[in-house]
Amino acid sequence: MKHLDENTRVELEAAAFRRLLEHLDENKDVQNIDLMNLAGFCRNCLSKWLVAAAETRELDLDYETAREYVYGMPYPDWKAKYQQPATQEQLDAMQAREQRNEEQA
């Protein structure tokens, strides 16, 4: 992608990000805890990254607005409709991941 001009690269990255959000929206059965356990990020992380990106540009974007964008609806609504209680296996995997992260720090 080094051969692309800056605007084209940014446009492609933005399109890929929008497609990622569409993919997550199409796969609501994929729980955030599973994303965290497998990939180290979740929908909430994407929301936080949007807020951080806005802050670097001195733009006002609050976390709840960013989450509504990422989730496609207010987070409490998404949580009530799609979030399942975490299983013990998921919680154990999350704890193991956190321990690995602490050891690497």
N, C-alpha and C positions, 0 to 999 in steps of 0.2 A: 504493500500500500504506500510505500515511500514515493512511488512515481506519481501519486495523486496530489493535486493541489489541496491546500488546507480546507477550503470550503467543501469540496467534494468528499474528502475524508470524513469531515464532521457530519455531512448529510448521510453518508453511508452508516456511520456509527449510530446516528439518531434513528435511522430506519431499522437497524438491527435491534436497537433497544425497544422500539415500538413493537417489533415482531416478537421479542422476548415477552413483553407484557401481554400481547395477544395469546401467545402460547400458554402462558401461565393462566390466563383467563379461560382458555379452552380446556384446561386441566386442573380445575378447582379441586379435584380429588387428591391432588398432590399437596400434602400438608407442609406447612412451613417447617415443622420439626424435621421432616424427611429431607427437605432442601438443605437445612442446616447440617444435618448429619452427613449427607452425601457430598454437598458442594461448599459448605461453609458460609452460605448466605441464604437469605429468604426474601420474601416480599417486603418485610419490614426493613431489611437492610437496604434494598433498592430505594425505599422511601427516604431513609436517612441519607443515602448517597445523593439523592436529588436535593435535599435540604442543604447539605454541605456544598454541593456545586453552586447552588444559588447564593450561599453566603460568600463564596469566593468572588462572586460577581457583585456583591453588595445588593442582592435582590432579596425581597421579603417573601419567603416561602415557608409556611409553618408545616410541621410534621404531619398534622392531621390532613391538611390539603394535599400534601404529597402522597400520603397513604391512600386517600380517596382516588387519586390519579392512578396509582399502581394497582389498587384492588378493583377499580372500576365502579366503586360504590363506597359509601361510608364504611369504615372498618368495622364498627359494631354490627352492621347489617351482614357483612361478609362473614364475620366470625360466627354469628348466630345461624347462618344458612349453611356454611361449608366446613367450619373447623370442627374436627372430631377430637374427643379427649385423647390425650397422648397415652399410648400403651406403655407398659413397663419396659418393653424392649426398646421403644423409641427414647424413653427417658434415660435408660442405661447407655444407649449409643451416644446421646447428647453429653452425658457426664464423661464418658470416655474421650470424646472429642475435646471437651473443655480441658481435661487433664493433659492430653497431648499438646494442646495449644500452650498451656502453662509451662510444660516441660521445654518447649521450643523457644519460649520467650527469654 
